[in-house]
Amino acid sequence: MELLFEAQEQAHQHPDPHQAPASWQVQGDRKEQLCDRLAAELLMPRHSFRARLRYLGSSMATAKTLASDYQTSLLATLLRMMQVGEGAHGLVVWRWAWATAAAQAQGREPPQLRIWWQATTVAWSAGLPRPNAALETVSVEARSVVQMAEQVDQFLTGTEFWQLGAKPLHCHVEALPLKIGKRRCVVSLCHNLG
């Protein structure tokens, strides 16, 4: 995809850069999103991936199986599950962080597991509150499945209420401690039961 953008930019070069075709003036986050989408389509084709997902069901075990079969990372596979999956499912990655930079600088409180990023299926966003950027300051509750999975450093599941929007959601949660780069995180798959 990067090569395609580069080739099109070169093919449409114009002496005046303001006259270049707008369709190829894609940069930054939008360009990265398009590259990621094409990579997902090439590595995990929608038709076969969706058929396997329907058969196996959305779960962490399914993500591991599909990651192995498609030779993709677990996180890329979980994201693809959110893109093409049916049902109300949410993927939340938690990391150790402070609520604000000021809190970190003051050092009054220790860091907590907070939402780093999230993705949801279409069914989640259509009928349920959708996680948003403001939730990055939300920390996980002390007795949650996510917190316990992190403490014991192993995969755990459980049923609990999550406050990811205007109202609490009754969810079945699968939580897996994972290292992303050098950062220790917990990847959680939330299945809405409401």
trRosetta pair geometry for C-beta under 8 A, 3 or more apart (Angstrom, degrees):
i j d omega theta_ij theta_ji phi_ij phi_ji
1 4 5.4 -49 -148 32 34 116
1 5 6.6 36 153 -17 65 101
1 34 6.3 -179 -177 122 139 88
1 35 4.1 177 88 -117 140 72
1 38 4.4 140 -69 55 129 148
1 39 7.0 -87 -3 -43 128 80
2 5 5.9 -54 -153 35 31 110
2 6 6.4 29 151 -17 65 108
2 35 6.1 33 -53 -114 77 132
3 6 5.6 -55 -146 39 33 112
3 7 6.1 34 156 -20 67 106
4 7 5.8 -53 -143 37 28 110
4 8 6.3 24 158 -15 63 109
5 8 6.0 -61 -147 40 28 108
5 9 6.2 29 156 -21 65 107
5 24 6.9 152 -151 -157 69 87
5 26 6.6 -102 -127 66 123 106
5 31 6.5 50 -107 -147 163 114
6 9 5.8 -55 -148 34 29 111
6 10 6.4 24 156 -15 64 107
7 10 5.9 -58 -149 39 30 108
7 11 6.1 27 154 -18 66 110
8 11 5.6 -54 -140 39 32 111
8 12 6.0 7 165 2 67 114
8 24 4.6 -150 127 -120 116 135
9 12 6.4 -72 -142 51 23 93
9 13 6.9 54 152 -66 60 80
9 20 7.6 14 -144 -166 70 141
9 24 5.5 -178 -80 154 64 124
10 13 5.8 -17 -155 -29 35 112
12 20 5.7 98 129 -156 105 86
12 21 5.0 -67 -171 16 149 110
12 24 5.6 132 47 39 147 152
13 20 7.1 -28 -127 -106 32 110
14 17 6.9 155 71 -92 88 27
14 19 4.6 -110 125 86 153 102
14 20 5.1 -165 22 -78 114 64
15 19 7.8 16 62 46 62 129
16 19 4.2 64 83 4 104 113
16 20 8.0 -152 98 -30 61 69
17 20 5.7 -18 -163 -15 50 116
20 24 6.7 -92 156 72 108 103
20 25 6.1 122 99 -64 115 107
21 24 5.3 60 83 17 98 100
21 25 7.4 -169 98 -19 50 91
22 25 5.4 -58 -150 25 43 117
23 26 7.7 -17 164 -33 41 102
26 30 5.4 -114 -163 107 93 112
26 31 4.7 137 134 -81 94 86
26 34 6.6 12 157 9 151 149
27 30 7.0 53 65 52 34 98
27 31 5.4 -18 -140 -21 16 130
28 31 6.1 115 52 19 33 101
28 32 7.1 -64 141 -2 37 102
29 32 5.6 -59 -149 39 34 112
29 33 6.2 37 154 -24 68 104
30 33 5.7 -51 -149 33 31 113
30 34 6.6 30 153 -17 64 104
31 34 5.9 -55 -151 36 32 110
31 35 6.4 31 152 -18 65 107
32 35 5.6 -55 -147 38 32 112
32 36 6.2 34 154 -20 66 106
33 36 5.7 -54 -147 37 30 111
33 37 6.3 31 154 -21 64 105
34 37 5.7 -52 -146 34 31 112
34 38 6.5 28 156 -16 64 104
35 38 6.0 -56 -149 37 30 107
35 39 6.3 32 153 -20 64 108
36 39 5.6 -55 -148 36 31 113
36 40 6.4 32 154 -20 65 105
37 40 5.7 -54 -151 35 31 111
37 41 6.5 30 152 -18 65 105
38 41 5.6 -54 -148 36 35 112
38 42 6.3 31 154 -17 67 106
39 42 5.9 -58 -147 39 30 108
39 43 6.0 10 163 -3 67 115
40 43 6.2 -64 -134 48 25 98
40 44 5.6 -39 -173 48 66 102
40 76 7.1 -164 -100 -176 88 97
40 79 7.4 -104 -103 105 135 107
40 80 5.4 174 -156 -96 115 102
40 83 6.8 60 154 37 156 165
41 44 7.5 -68 -106 67 12 60
41 45 6.4 43 -175 -112 56 53
41 46 6.4 -19 -124 -27 79 93
42 45 7.5 2 -142 -69 12 75
43 70 6.0 90 156 166 84 112
43 71 7.7 -116 -162 76 103 78
43 72 5.4 104 151 -81 132 121
43 76 7.4 -7 96 148 147 138
44 48 7.9 -135 -175 78 54 94
44 49 4.5 61 167 -79 92 142
44 66 7.4 54 -129 165 123 113
44 70 5.0 22 -92 -157 87 159
44 72 6.2 -38 -50 -22 113 156
44 76 7.7 168 -14 139 135 101
44 77 7.1 150 -84 -113 153 66
44 80 4.8 1 93 -144 155 163
45 48 5.0 57 77 26 103 100
45 49 6.1 170 78 -12 45 98
46 49 5.9 -66 -133 44 19 108
46 50 5.7 17 171 -18 64 113
46 84 5.6 179 -140 -106 81 140
47 50 6.4 -58 -144 35 18 105
47 51 6.6 16 157 -17 57 110
48 51 5.7 -56 -148 36 32 113
48 52 6.4 29 156 -16 66 107
49 52 6.0 -58 -150 39 29 108
49 53 6.1 29 153 -20 65 111
49 66 7.0 75 -141 -157 86 132
49 70 7.3 20 -97 -74 102 146
49 80 6.1 -72 178 154 152 127
49 84 5.9 89 104 66 113 158
50 53 5.5 -56 -143 39 31 113
50 54 6.3 36 156 -23 66 102
50 84 4.7 -111 -82 159 95 125
50 85 7.8 -170 -123 -85 76 37
51 54 5.9 -51 -149 32 29 111
51 55 6.6 25 153 -15 61 108
52 55 5.7 -60 -151 39 32 111
52 56 5.9 8 161 -1 70 115
52 66 6.2 134 119 -102 135 108
52 69 7.5 -153 -157 84 163 158
53 56 6.2 -64 -132 50 27 96
53 57 7.6 170 176 -13 56 2
53 58 6.6 29 -172 -73 100 73
53 62 6.7 91 -127 165 65 137
53 66 7.2 11 -76 -76 81 150
53 81 6.2 163 -124 -124 134 81
53 84 6.6 138 27 102 157 105
53 85 5.7 -116 163 -102 145 79
53 86 7.9 141 120 15 115 81
54 57 7.9 22 -176 -69 20 42
54 86 7.1 37 -97 21 86 123
56 59 7.5 -117 142 31 93 98
56 62 4.3 138 129 -120 124 112
56 65 6.6 -152 -144 70 158 144
56 66 7.5 -165 52 -49 159 104
57 62 6.0 -155 80 -55 58 145
58 62 6.2 -115 -134 54 22 148
58 81 5.7 126 -129 -178 98 122
58 85 5.2 63 -84 -151 129 139
58 87 6.2 -148 15 64 137 132
58 89 5.1 -91 141 -71 156 160
58 121 7.9 -66 -99 -55 163 140
58 189 7.3 -163 154 178 95 130
58 191 6.9 152 96 -97 112 110
59 62 4.6 104 52 4 76 100
59 63 7.1 -133 98 -5 45 85
59 174 6.5 104 -161 -34 72 162
59 189 6.9 137 -151 107 35 154
60 63 5.4 -49 -150 33 36 116
60 64 6.6 37 151 -19 65 102
60 155 6.9 178 118 -148 157 127
60 174 4.4 -149 -21 142 122 145
60 176 5.9 148 -148 -36 144 130
60 189 5.4 -169 -60 14 86 139
61 64 5.8 -53 -152 34 32 111
61 65 6.5 32 150 -18 65 106
62 65 5.6 -56 -148 38 33 112
62 66 6.1 25 158 -13 69 109
62 81 7.4 111 105 -107 115 137
63 66 6.0 -58 -141 43 27 105
63 67 6.0 33 156 -25 64 108
63 74 5.9 71 143 -158 110 79
63 77 4.9 135 -162 114 79 116
63 78 4.9 18 -135 -76 141 77
63 81 6.1 -69 -91 -30 96 146
63 189 7.4 -165 -20 -68 141 148
64 67 5.7 -51 -143 34 28 114
64 68 6.5 27 156 -17 61 106
64 74 6.5 -5 -94 -114 63 106
64 77 7.9 149 -68 90 20 154
65 68 5.9 -61 -157 36 28 109
65 69 6.3 22 152 -15 66 111
66 69 5.5 -54 -139 41 35 111
66 70 5.7 10 168 2 71 112
66 72 7.7 -21 130 48 80 110
66 77 5.1 152 96 -157 105 127
66 80 7.8 -135 132 79 139 126
66 81 7.6 138 56 -66 156 104
67 70 6.6 -64 -132 52 21 92
67 71 7.8 68 166 -108 51 7
67 72 5.3 -105 -139 74 66 73
67 73 6.4 -43 -147 136 118 16
67 74 4.9 -26 -87 -89 164 53
67 76 7.5 120 -117 65 96 86
67 77 4.1 -103 -74 -23 86 154
68 71 7.4 15 -176 -75 26 46
70 77 6.8 149 54 -99 127 106
72 76 4.6 -107 166 86 114 125
72 77 5.2 140 92 -58 115 90
72 80 7.6 44 108 -6 161 140
73 76 4.5 92 57 8 88 103
73 77 6.8 -153 91 -6 45 87
74 77 5.7 -60 -150 39 30 112
74 78 6.3 31 154 -20 66 106
74 178 7.3 -135 80 -125 140 149
74 187 7.5 149 125 66 118 171
75 78 5.7 -52 -145 36 32 111
75 79 6.4 33 155 -18 64 104
75 93 7.8 22 -126 -81 114 136
75 178 8.0 159 -60 137 102 157
75 180 7.2 70 -59 -110 149 115
75 187 7.0 -133 -95 -108 84 146
76 79 5.7 -54 -150 37 31 112
76 80 6.4 33 151 -20 64 105
77 80 5.6 -52 -148 35 33 112
77 81 6.5 40 149 -24 63 100
78 81 5.4 -47 -152 29 35 117
78 82 6.9 35 149 -18 63 99
78 91 5.2 128 155 -123 112 145
78 119 8.0 133 129 59 88 125
78 187 6.9 -158 -31 178 175 132
78 189 6.9 -126 -143 -84 117 109
79 82 5.6 -52 -156 33 37 111
79 83 6.5 36 148 -21 67 105
79 91 6.9 -123 -86 66 51 164
79 119 5.7 63 -128 43 75 166
80 83 5.4 -52 -147 35 37 114
80 84 6.3 -6 168 15 71 108
81 84 7.1 -77 -137 54 22 79
81 85 4.7 33 173 -45 65 128
81 89 7.2 -56 136 102 105 148
81 91 7.5 115 75 -55 106 130
81 121 7.8 -61 136 -78 68 101
82 85 6.1 -35 -102 24 17 117
82 89 6.7 -133 -105 97 71 102
82 90 7.7 51 -117 -133 116 32
82 91 5.3 -90 -60 1 132 121
82 119 4.2 99 124 125 169 112
82 120 6.0 162 -157 138 114 6
82 121 5.4 -131 -153 -68 57 59
83 119 7.8 -29 -51 167 70 134
85 89 5.8 -30 113 39 145 133
85 121 4.7 -84 82 -105 98 124
86 121 7.0 130 -134 -176 9 144
86 123 6.4 71 -169 -27 50 134
87 121 6.4 52 78 74 54 167
87 123 5.6 -139 133 53 10 156
87 191 7.3 -7 144 -146 125 91
87 192 8.0 -179 163 45 83 90
88 120 7.8 -10 -162 -172 63 107
88 121 6.4 -154 -126 61 27 117
88 123 4.6 -109 -72 115 64 106
88 124 4.6 118 -151 -82 74 68
88 127 6.9 -81 -88 65 128 107
88 128 5.7 88 -150 -7 133 141
88 191 7.3 107 90 -165 71 51
88 192 3.8 -37 110 38 122 126
89 120 6.9 168 92 -153 50 64
89 121 4.8 66 47 -11 82 121
89 123 7.7 58 10 62 66 108
89 124 6.4 -101 52 -49 32 122
89 189 6.6 -12 -171 -174 108 88
89 190 6.7 150 -161 81 56 57
89 191 5.5 -18 -106 -102 83 63
89 192 7.2 -135 -77 2 34 82
90 118 6.3 1 180 -174 101 113
90 119 7.4 169 -157 88 60 41
90 120 4.5 -22 -106 -103 79 90
90 121 7.5 -107 -69 8 47 76
90 124 5.5 126 -66 -130 88 160
90 131 6.6 112 -157 -13 134 120
90 164 7.0 101 147 146 174 174
90 171 7.9 -54 38 -126 111 143
90 189 7.6 158 82 -159 47 44
90 190 4.3 -12 60 60 95 111
90 192 7.4 72 -6 -42 101 95
91 118 6.2 163 88 -155 60 61
91 119 4.8 0 55 57 109 85
91 120 7.2 -164 20 -77 70 41
91 187 7.3 -15 -168 -171 92 90
91 188 7.4 157 -156 84 45 53
91 189 5.9 -16 -103 -105 71 66
91 190 7.6 -162 -72 20 24 81
92 115 5.8 -65 -164 -124 108 96
92 117 7.9 -176 -148 97 50 38
92 118 4.5 -11 -104 -104 69 104
92 131 6.9 148 -95 -70 105 166
92 146 8.0 -48 93 -96 118 145
92 164 7.8 -126 -73 -107 140 134
92 187 7.8 158 85 -158 46 45
92 188 4.9 -14 63 62 91 102
92 190 6.5 33 2 -13 109 118
93 115 7.5 92 72 -158 51 58
93 116 4.7 -54 102 57 95 111
93 117 5.4 10 46 55 111 74
93 118 7.0 -163 18 -76 68 54
93 180 7.3 26 -168 -25 137 156
93 185 5.5 0 -177 176 94 137
93 186 7.5 162 -157 81 50 45
93 187 5.4 -18 -106 -106 78 70
93 188 7.6 178 -85 21 31 71
94 113 4.4 31 163 177 124 102
94 114 6.5 152 -152 70 79 19
94 115 6.2 -50 -101 -93 67 39
94 116 6.4 151 -133 -5 13 92
94 140 5.8 8 -132 -37 151 129
94 146 5.7 87 2 179 157 135
94 150 7.7 -85 95 -61 128 134
94 185 6.1 150 77 -166 52 77
94 186 4.5 -8 57 57 110 93
94 187 7.9 -161 22 -74 74 25
94 188 6.7 38 -10 -5 109 112
95 113 7.0 161 80 -143 13 62
95 114 6.6 -36 65 61 64 71
95 116 4.2 62 1 -61 112 124
95 180 7.9 -79 -89 45 115 122
95 183 5.7 -11 -136 168 122 127
95 184 7.6 131 -140 84 73 51
95 185 4.9 -39 -87 -105 77 90
96 111 4.5 77 171 122 88 130
96 112 7.1 -175 -141 98 62 11
96 113 6.2 -41 -85 -86 55 54
96 114 7.7 80 -148 17 16 82
96 183 7.8 -160 34 -164 87 91
96 184 6.7 29 -4 73 115 94
97 111 5.4 177 95 -156 2 113
97 112 7.3 -44 64 61 52 55
97 114 4.6 -79 58 41 105 123
97 116 7.4 135 -15 -85 137 82
97 136 8.0 -35 91 170 152 88
98 101 7.3 120 85 -92 123 21
98 103 4.3 -174 175 93 120 109
98 104 3.9 -168 25 -63 155 85
98 109 7.1 128 -131 81 95 98
98 111 5.2 -82 -57 -105 64 78
98 112 7.7 89 -107 19 35 75
99 103 5.1 61 50 11 85 158
99 109 7.9 22 5 74 104 140
99 112 7.8 21 -50 35 81 112
99 114 7.1 168 -91 -94 54 150
99 137 4.8 55 -154 -155 83 93
99 139 7.3 -69 -77 -40 93 108
100 103 4.7 104 55 2 79 99
100 104 7.2 -139 98 -2 47 85
100 137 7.2 12 -56 -118 74 115
101 104 5.5 -53 -153 36 37 114
101 105 6.3 37 150 -20 69 106
102 105 5.7 -54 -146 37 32 111
102 106 6.2 25 157 -14 66 109
103 106 6.0 -58 -142 41 28 106
103 108 6.8 -88 -153 45 71 94
103 109 5.9 -28 -174 43 111 107
104 107 7.2 23 175 -69 33 57
104 111 7.6 28 -103 -81 91 95
109 112 7.8 -26 144 -28 114 102
111 114 7.9 -96 -178 -4 85 108
112 139 3.9 9 116 -138 137 135
112 140 7.1 -167 158 36 101 71
113 139 6.2 107 72 -160 55 78
113 140 4.4 -18 90 21 113 119
113 146 6.4 -174 130 133 152 115
113 147 6.2 -166 29 -93 143 75
113 150 6.2 -157 -73 -28 144 165
113 186 6.4 4 -148 22 136 122
114 136 6.4 61 150 174 113 53
114 137 6.7 -40 -155 -152 132 18
114 138 6.3 139 -148 78 81 45
114 139 5.0 -52 -86 -94 79 65
114 140 7.4 -146 -84 -13 31 76
115 118 6.1 -27 -165 -36 118 113
115 131 7.0 -157 -161 -167 155 133
115 135 5.0 6 49 127 155 95
115 136 5.3 -113 84 -110 92 41
115 138 5.4 30 -1 62 114 97
116 136 7.2 55 -121 -133 20 92
116 185 6.6 -52 1 -127 148 124
118 131 4.2 0 85 85 152 153
118 135 7.3 -10 6 84 139 135
120 124 3.6 -106 175 79 122 144
120 125 5.5 137 94 -44 126 88
120 128 8.0 -139 -171 75 149 113
120 130 5.9 -136 30 -135 151 86
120 131 6.7 151 -37 20 119 96
121 124 4.9 108 56 -2 71 100
121 125 7.5 -152 95 2 42 85
122 125 6.0 -63 -151 43 36 103
122 126 6.0 35 154 -24 71 111
123 126 5.8 -55 -139 35 30 112
123 127 6.5 -22 178 23 64 108
123 128 7.9 41 133 7 64 108
124 127 7.5 -101 -155 52 15 72
124 128 5.1 -60 -164 54 57 120
124 130 6.5 109 129 -102 94 78
124 192 6.7 149 -109 -15 87 134
125 128 7.3 -57 -76 58 14 75
125 130 4.6 32 -116 -86 79 127
128 165 7.1 158 157 21 74 156
128 169 6.6 53 -164 -105 127 131
128 192 6.0 -116 -83 -102 163 164
128 194 7.9 122 -106 71 119 112
129 164 6.0 164 98 102 112 77
129 165 2.0 126 138 164 152 173
129 166 5.3 -180 -84 16 138 78
129 167 6.8 163 -18 36 132 70
129 169 7.4 -136 43 -52 102 119
130 165 6.8 82 32 -88 27 129
131 135 5.2 -78 -161 32 88 157
131 164 5.1 -53 -81 -176 86 112
131 165 7.2 -106 -77 -60 43 89
132 135 5.8 119 62 -7 56 101
133 136 6.1 -18 -180 -14 55 111
134 137 6.9 -41 172 20 58 104
135 138 4.6 -27 -167 5 72 125
135 164 6.6 23 -123 -147 152 70
138 163 7.6 -156 -148 91 137 94
138 164 7.9 156 105 -109 173 59
140 144 5.0 -112 174 47 100 144
140 146 4.7 -104 -146 84 152 128
140 147 5.1 179 118 -53 121 95
140 186 7.9 -8 -36 61 163 139
141 144 4.4 110 63 -37 86 107
141 147 6.7 -108 89 -13 48 137
142 147 5.8 -164 -163 149 26 172
143 147 6.8 -49 -61 65 4 133
143 148 7.2 27 -165 -49 44 108
144 147 4.7 96 56 8 81 100
144 148 6.9 -151 93 -2 42 88
144 160 6.1 -176 -134 100 78 171
144 173 7.6 -23 177 85 96 167
145 148 5.8 -59 -144 42 29 109
145 149 6.1 34 156 -24 66 107
145 156 5.4 -160 -167 109 88 110
145 157 6.7 1 -155 -165 142 18
145 158 4.0 -171 -84 39 123 114
145 160 6.2 -163 -13 1 103 131
145 173 4.5 158 56 92 146 125
145 174 7.9 -68 141 -107 142 11
145 175 4.9 165 131 -4 94 131
145 188 7.4 120 95 -127 106 123
146 149 5.9 -54 -148 33 27 111
146 150 6.6 25 154 -18 61 106
146 173 6.9 -75 -45 162 83 140
146 175 4.6 -171 -100 -117 53 144
146 186 5.1 129 -164 118 88 147
146 188 5.2 -49 -93 -67 108 140
147 150 5.8 -57 -153 35 31 112
147 151 6.4 31 152 -21 66 108
148 151 5.5 -53 -145 35 34 113
148 152 6.3 8 165 3 69 108
148 156 5.7 -52 99 62 104 171
148 158 7.9 53 49 -7 137 145
148 175 7.7 112 65 71 77 147
149 152 6.7 -68 -141 50 25 90
149 153 7.8 86 162 -91 54 11
149 154 6.6 -117 -151 77 70 45
149 155 6.6 5 -141 -136 116 20
149 156 4.2 -144 -82 25 92 108
149 175 3.7 -164 -1 110 158 117
149 176 6.7 -81 174 -77 143 15
149 177 5.6 -173 142 -38 92 88
149 186 5.7 119 90 -140 116 127
149 188 8.0 156 37 -87 151 95
150 153 7.1 17 -175 -76 30 52
150 175 7.7 -69 -33 156 73 128
150 177 5.5 130 -107 -92 52 111
150 184 7.9 104 -146 147 101 109
150 186 5.0 -78 -68 -61 101 131
152 156 7.2 85 56 -47 125 127
153 177 5.2 -76 -140 50 53 162
154 177 7.0 -10 -29 20 13 114
155 174 7.3 -4 -169 -176 97 86
155 175 7.0 167 -149 87 51 53
155 176 4.9 -4 -104 -103 88 80
155 177 7.7 -126 -66 18 50 72
156 174 7.8 175 93 -152 41 47
156 175 5.3 -9 62 59 82 100
157 172 6.9 9 -177 175 103 89
157 173 6.6 171 -152 89 57 54
157 174 4.9 -17 -101 -102 93 67
157 175 7.3 170 -86 17 41 71
158 172 7.6 -169 104 -153 26 58
158 173 5.8 -13 64 57 70 95
159 170 7.3 15 -179 -180 98 82
159 171 7.0 -176 -147 95 61 42
159 172 5.2 -33 -95 -100 81 64
159 173 7.2 155 -101 12 27 79
159 193 7.0 15 -143 -17 112 155
160 170 8.0 -156 114 -145 22 53
160 171 6.5 -20 67 63 60 83
160 173 6.1 -25 33 2 100 128
161 168 4.2 15 177 172 116 125
161 169 6.6 149 -157 70 63 37
161 170 5.7 -33 -97 -92 75 56
161 171 7.3 121 -120 17 25 81
162 168 6.7 149 71 -158 31 71
162 169 4.9 -23 61 59 87 96
162 171 5.2 1 2 13 115 135
162 173 7.4 121 -52 -72 123 125
162 190 6.3 -28 -4 -138 160 145
163 168 5.2 -43 -83 -98 72 75
163 169 7.7 168 -85 13 24 76
164 169 6.1 -28 31 11 102 127
164 190 7.9 135 -24 100 153 171
165 169 7.3 60 31 -35 102 113
169 190 7.6 69 106 164 132 130
169 192 5.6 -64 -178 -122 120 96
169 194 6.1 -123 -152 9 68 129
170 192 7.3 85 74 -163 59 62
170 193 4.6 -75 114 66 96 104
170 194 4.8 115 41 -52 98 96
171 190 4.5 -18 -170 -166 145 96
171 191 6.1 137 -162 65 79 45
171 192 5.7 -45 -100 -100 83 43
171 193 6.0 173 -105 1 24 92
172 190 7.5 147 74 -158 46 48
172 191 4.4 -15 58 59 96 107
172 193 5.9 95 -22 -53 86 114
173 188 5.7 -14 -167 -169 100 115
173 189 7.3 150 -157 77 50 50
173 190 5.4 -13 -104 -104 78 72
173 191 7.7 -160 -72 22 34 72
174 188 6.6 157 80 -155 50 59
174 189 4.4 -4 56 54 105 99
174 191 7.8 49 -6 -11 97 103
175 186 5.4 3 -171 176 102 115
175 187 7.4 157 -153 81 51 44
175 188 4.6 -15 -100 -101 77 92
176 186 6.9 153 75 -160 36 65
176 187 5.0 -20 64 62 94 93
176 188 7.5 171 20 -82 65 44
177 184 7.1 -8 -170 -174 99 91
177 185 7.4 157 -155 90 53 43
177 186 5.3 -38 -96 -101 56 78
178 185 5.5 -28 71 73 81 90
178 186 7.0 126 20 -117 78 26
178 187 5.1 12 14 -6 134 109
179 182 7.4 -24 -176 -147 105 17
179 183 6.9 152 -160 79 62 42
179 184 5.8 -34 -103 -100 74 56
179 185 7.1 135 -115 22 22 80
180 183 5.2 -24 68 68 81 98
180 185 5.0 7 6 9 111 135
